[in-house]
Amino acid sequence: MSCCCQWQGDTLVLNILGRPRAKKTKIGKVIGKQLEVHVAENPVRGRATAHLVTFLAGEFDVPEKAITVVFGVYNVNKQLRIAAPKRLPAVIAKQLDAASR
């Protein structure tokens, strides 16, 4: 993967650098080949990852069950698969546009 995200059919594969204990849950910037996401939850027993999935489901306009954590449930480095997202946040759309050129 040359950037933080890529399409595999209608599924978006996303590399995440989670930042738990943030004041507010929000999408940050691209750092290397990962998208930084600030999560307003403590990293205890996967709670931050669960909060991240709930947040991203809203951002991509998909149900939570459409998001699969490939790896990193208990780690800040994660890979997610988002099945058929209906909406793309601006930073993701920009990365996918740049990668397609």
N, C-alpha and C positions, 0 to 999 in steps of 0.2 A: 504494500500500500504506500503510495508516494505522498499522500497527505493524510489528514485526520479522518477522512471518510471516502467511501466509494460505493458504487452501486453493484449489487450482485442480483441481477434480474430486477424484481420490484422491491428488493430488500436493501435497505441502507445499512452498511456496516460502518460503525463509528468507534474510533479509539478515543477514550476519555481519560483525562487526568482529573480525578476528583479532588476537591478541596473542602474537606469536612469542617465543621465548626464555623462556618461563615455566618455573617450577620443576616444575609439574604441569599436565597437560592436564585442563581442566575447563570446564564451562559457567559463565559469569559472569552478569552482570545485563544488563538491557535498557538501552541508552543511545540515546535518541532513537528512531530507527526501525531500530536494529540490535541484534542479540544479540551480546554480547561473549563470545568463546571464547578462553581462554588455551591456548596450544599449546606443549608442551615440545619444540620443534624449532627449528632455525635456519632463517631465511627464505632459503634458498639453492636456486635453480633449482626452485622449487615444492615443495620437500620439506616445508615447514610445511603447505601446503595438502593434500598427500597424507596427512600424519599426521592432519590435521583430518578428512578424509573417512573414514579408518579409524576414528578415535575416534567420529565421529557415527554411523557404521554400527552400532557396538555400542550406542550410546545409543538409537537409533531401532529397533533390532532388524531391520535390513535388510542385504542384501549390499552391498558397496561399489559394485557396478555399478548399484545403484538410486539412487545419488547422482550428480547431474550438477552440475558447476561451470559456471554460466551465464557468469559473469565474475569476474575477480579471482584467477586462479591465482597471479599474481606480485604481488598487492597485498593490503593488509590489509582492504580493502573488498571483500566477496564476495557473490554471490548463488548459492544452491544450490537445486536441486530434488530433493526426496526422494520417490521413488515409493512409495506405499502403506506408510507407516511403520506398524509393528505396535505401537510403544510411543512415547509422548510424554514427554519430560522435563517435570518440574513447571513450570518457568518457561515453557515453550512452551504447555502446556495452559492455564496461567493467562492468557497473552496471547490465545490463541484464544477462550477463554471470555469475556474482557472485550470482545473485538472483536465477538462475536456478539450482544452486548446492545444 
